[in-house]
Amino acid sequence: MAYLELNNVNKTYGKGANATEVLSNINLHIEEGEFVAIVGFSGSGKTTLVNLINGLLQPTSGEVLFKGNPIVDTSHERGVIFQNYSLLPWLTVYQNISVAVKETFPKESKQFRDERVKEYIEMVSLTPAINKRPKELSGGMRQRVSIARALAMDPEMIIMDEPLGALDALTRGNLQDEILNIWNKDKRTALLITNDVDEGIYMADRIIPLRPGPNATLGPEFKINIERPRDKTSLNDDPEFKKTRNGIIEYLMEIGEERSTSTDETEYVLPDLEPKYFD
């Protein structure tokens, strides 16, 4: 039994003639302690997949299991780093993280919770902004608050929905390393949704493409046979990195071409109009 299982999962929005099947026949098994990345195009259903795993959505058919039990609601066991920050605008950086820590550790002392909040704020280099509210932060800083909040809850599984896309290259690289350090410390199970193939190869044990929707489904997996810890500066010279990267990109290009050629080209007939002139 895998740690996380999606068995024959389908997700449809709407009913009758207006029904659209976003995800079709999704089968995904992730083992405990494994780091898996899913890559795909925008609009392919990646966020819908995240919401099924997090319990925010229920499948139209099929089953989603966590540790053998059906996922029917959200849980502290599965911490989500959202793409759109999801911060409370009236709370400071400290308070946004404190709310989550207090909910997760209600029986711990106030000192324990205070130290934990500050530890994770320091981890994402936001101590100077600890008393600022989201409107006073840049987009990248808000995303770092979101990351600190999710990790401070000590989840058994970390689910990341393109969490680093709004960050500059340096900050993105630093947080990639921080997430990997935390993952490596306790080997928590991790799922990364990304459209960055290099990021997936650097962070994950295997990468699985998500074919474009509607009726999006998972493609073949690519195992990352590169020893950890991985060094960004030497990856570009690694033959295994080049082989894996080229294989994934070629596959994505193929399914991208399939999508463009299969799209119906609708012709629109414009009315025969002439400009009206006034004397």
C-alpha positions in Angstrom: 0.0 0.0 0.0 1.4 3.4 -1.1 1.4 6.4 1.2 -0.7 8.3 -1.2 -2.9 6.6 -3.8 -5.1 8.0 -6.6 -6.9 5.1 -8.3 -8.9 5.6 -11.5 -9.7 9.2 -10.5 -11.9 11.4 -12.7 -13.0 14.9 -12.0 -15.8 16.6 -13.9 -17.2 20.1 -13.5 -20.7 21.0 -14.5 -23.6 18.7 -15.4 -25.3 17.4 -18.5 -24.4 19.2 -21.7 -22.2 21.6 -19.8 -20.1 18.9 -18.1 -16.4 19.1 -18.7 -14.1 16.3 -17.6 -10.9 18.0 -16.4 -9.0 14.9 -15.1 -9.5 11.5 -16.6 -8.3 8.1 -15.3 -5.6 9.5 -12.9 -3.5 6.7 -11.3 -0.7 7.9 -9.0 1.0 6.0 -6.2 3.6 7.8 -4.0 5.6 6.0 -1.4 6.4 7.3 2.1 9.4 9.6 2.0 9.3 9.9 -1.8 9.6 13.3 -3.6 7.5 13.4 -6.8 7.1 16.2 -9.2 4.3 16.7 -11.7 5.0 18.9 -14.7 2.5 20.2 -17.2 1.1 23.1 -19.2 -1.0 25.9 -17.7 -4.6 24.9 -17.6 -4.0 21.2 -17.7 -5.7 20.5 -14.3 -2.6 20.6 -12.0 -4.4 22.7 -9.3 -7.5 20.5 -9.5 -5.2 17.5 -8.8 -3.7 19.3 -5.8 -7.2 20.1 -4.4 -8.2 16.5 -4.7 -5.2 15.4 -2.7 -5.6 18.1 -0.2 -9.3 17.3 0.3 -10.7 20.6 -1.0 -12.4 18.7 -3.8 -13.8 15.2 -4.1 -13.4 13.1 -7.2 -16.4 12.5 -9.5 -15.3 8.8 -9.6 -12.4 6.8 -8.3 -10.6 7.1 -5.0 -8.0 9.2 -3.3 -6.3 7.5 -0.3 -3.8 8.8 2.3 -2.2 6.1 4.4 -5.0 3.7 3.2 -7.9 6.0 4.2 -10.1 8.0 1.9 -9.4 11.7 1.8 -12.7 13.4 2.7 -11.5 16.8 4.1 -8.4 18.9 4.7 -5.9 17.9 7.4 -2.8 19.2 9.1 -1.1 15.9 8.0 -1.0 17.3 4.4 0.5 20.8 4.3 -0.2 22.8 1.2 1.9 25.6 -0.2 -0.5 27.5 -2.5 0.4 29.3 -5.7 -1.7 32.4 -4.7 -0.3 32.9 -1.1 -3.7 32.6 0.7 -2.6 35.0 3.5 -5.0 36.8 5.9 -4.5 40.5 4.9 -5.3 41.9 8.3 -2.6 39.9 10.1 1.2 40.4 10.2 3.8 37.9 9.0 4.1 36.6 12.5 0.4 36.4 13.1 -0.3 34.6 9.7 2.1 31.8 10.7 1.1 31.9 14.4 -2.5 31.1 13.6 -1.5 27.9 11.8 1.0 26.9 14.5 -1.5 27.4 17.2 -4.1 25.3 15.4 -1.5 22.5 14.8 0.0 22.5 18.3 -2.8 23.6 20.7 -1.3 21.8 23.7 2.2 23.2 23.4 3.3 26.1 25.5 3.1 29.7 24.2 7.0 29.8 24.3 7.2 26.7 22.1 4.8 28.2 19.5 6.5 31.6 19.6 9.9 30.0 19.0 8.6 27.8 16.2 7.0 30.8 14.4 10.2 32.8 14.6 12.3 29.8 13.5 10.4 29.4 10.3 10.3 33.2 9.6 14.0 33.2 9.9 14.3 30.2 7.6 12.7 32.2 4.8 14.7 35.3 5.6 11.7 37.5 6.7 12.7 38.4 10.2 13.0 42.1 9.3 9.4 42.0 8.0 8.0 40.0 11.0 5.5 42.7 11.9 4.5 43.7 8.4 1.1 42.9 6.8 0.8 41.3 3.3 0.0 44.6 1.6 3.4 45.8 2.7 5.2 42.9 1.2 6.3 42.1 -2.4 4.8 39.0 -4.1 7.9 37.0 -3.5 7.9 37.9 0.2 4.2 36.9 0.5 5.1 33.5 -1.1 7.8 33.0 1.5 5.3 33.6 4.3 3.1 31.0 2.7 6.0 28.5 2.6 7.0 29.2 6.2 3.4 28.7 7.3 3.0 25.4 5.6 6.3 24.0 6.9 5.8 25.3 10.4 2.8 23.0 10.7 5.1 20.0 10.5 3.0 18.1 7.9 3.6 14.5 7.1 3.2 15.3 3.5 4.2 18.6 1.8 2.0 19.5 -1.3 3.4 22.4 -3.4 1.3 24.0 -6.1 3.9 25.9 -8.1 5.0 27.7 -5.0 8.1 29.4 -6.3 6.9 30.8 -9.6 6.6 34.4 -8.3 10.1 34.5 -6.9 13.3 35.9 -8.4 15.9 33.4 -9.4 18.2 33.8 -6.4 15.3 33.5 -3.8 13.8 30.7 -5.8 17.1 28.7 -5.7 17.5 29.4 -2.0 14.0 28.2 -1.1 14.4 25.1 -3.3 17.4 24.2 -1.1 15.5 25.0 2.1 12.6 22.8 1.1 15.0 20.0 0.2 16.8 20.4 3.5 13.6 20.0 5.4 12.5 17.1 3.3 15.8 15.4 3.7 15.8 15.9 7.5 12.8 13.7 8.1 12.2 12.3 4.6 8.6 13.7 4.5 6.6 12.7 1.5 6.5 15.5 -1.0 4.6 16.4 -4.1 5.7 19.3 -6.3 3.5 20.8 -9.0 5.6 22.8 -11.4 6.0 23.9 -15.0 9.8 24.1 -14.6 11.5 20.9 -15.8 14.9 21.8 -14.3 13.3 22.5 -10.9 11.6 19.1 -11.0 14.8 17.3 -11.9 16.8 19.1 -9.1 14.3 18.4 -6.4 12.4 15.2 -7.2 13.0 11.4 -7.2 10.7 11.1 -10.3 8.8 13.4 -12.6 5.4 12.6 -14.2 4.0 14.8 -16.9 0.3 15.7 -16.9 -1.1 15.7 -20.4 -3.2 18.7 -21.4 -6.9 18.8 -20.7 -9.7 18.5 -20.9 -9.6 14.8 -20.0 -6.1 15.4 -18.7 -4.3 12.2 -17.6 -0.8 11.4 -16.4 1.9 10.4 -18.9 4.9 8.1 -18.4 7.2 8.7 -15.4 10.8 9.7 -15.6 13.0 8.5 -12.8 15.8 10.9 -11.7 18.9 8.8 -11.3 21.1 11.5 -9.9 22.6 11.1 -6.4 21.7 13.4 -3.6 22.6 16.0 -2.5 22.6 17.5 -6.0 24.7 20.4 -7.0 23.1 23.0 -9.2 26.4 24.2 -10.6 27.4 20.8 -11.9 24.0 19.5 -13.1 24.4 21.0 -16.5 27.5 18.9 -17.1 25.9 15.7 -15.8 25.1 13.3 -18.6 22.1 11.8 -16.7 20.7 15.3 -16.2 21.0 16.1 -19.9 19.4 12.7 -20.9 16.5 13.1 -18.4 15.9 16.8 -19.3 15.9 16.1 -23.0 13.5 13.2 -22.6 11.0 15.2 -20.6 11.1 18.2 -22.8 10.7 16.1 -26.0 7.7 14.4 -24.5 6.1 17.8 -23.5 6.8 19.2 -27.0 5.1 16.1 -28.6 2.0 16.4 -26.5 2.0 20.1 -27.0 2.0 19.6 -30.8 -0.8 17.0 -30.4 -2.9 19.6 -28.6 -2.4 22.3 -31.2 -3.2 20.0 -34.1 -6.2 18.5 -32.5 -7.8 21.9 -31.6 -10.8 22.6 -33.8 -10.3 25.7 -35.9 -13.6 27.6 -35.9 -14.1 30.0 -38.8 -16.0 33.2 -38.1 -17.8 35.0 -40.9 -17.8 38.7 -40.4 -20.8 40.8 -41.5 -20.4 42.7 -44.7 -20.4 46.3 -43.3 -19.5 49.5 -44.9 -18.6 52.7 -43.0 -21.3 55.4 -42.8 -20.2 58.8 -43.8 -21.7 62.0 -42.7 -21.6 65.3 -44.5 
